[in-house]
């Protein structure tokens, strides 16, 4: 079985970019979910430290609660389910 996508470039450049980068987006979301899971699973306290880049590129640490991270992960999974997406 083959699937062929055709685009009228440059008119449909945005659509082409979305389709051609789908694997990159998948890996980004999967890695983000893994990061969230690890921060929640391996936390030794109710908060975890996260490096955050400020407006001018300086990195500082922020504290965030594991409950908040769990809520973010839950919403990520819920939104994926609503769109009929799942990790392999």
C-alpha positions, -999 to +999 in steps of 0.1 A: +000+000+000+012+035-008+000+069+001+010+099-019+004+135-008+004+162-034+008+199-028+006+229-050+037+248-040+042+275-030+005+281-024+002+251+000+037+255+015+022+256+051+003+224+046+034+207+031+055+218+060+030+204+085+029+170+068+066+167+061+075+175+098+048+153+114+074+128+127+093+157+144+062+169+161+054+134+172+088+130+188+086+164+204+053+156+221+065+121+231+097+135+246+077+162+265+054+135+279+084+114+290+099+145+306+067+152+325+063+116+336+099+114+349+096+147+368+064+134+384+075+098+390+110+105+404+101+136+425+112+133+461+091+162+473+058+179+463+077+204+441+104+200+415+130+224+401+129+232+364+154+253+344+135+281+328+149+306+302+140+342+308+131+368+283+167+378+277+181+343+275+192+339+312+184+305+328+170+304+362+153+277+383+117+277+391+098+255+415+066+238+403+043+213+421+041+178+410+003+181+410+006+209+384+028+188+363+004+159+366-024+182+355-004+193+324+003+157+315-034+147+320-045+176+297-019+166+271-033+131+270-069+143+271-063+166+241-045+138+222-075+115+229-099+141+217-080+143+184-077+105+182-039+106+186-019+082+207+017+072+213+029+041+196 
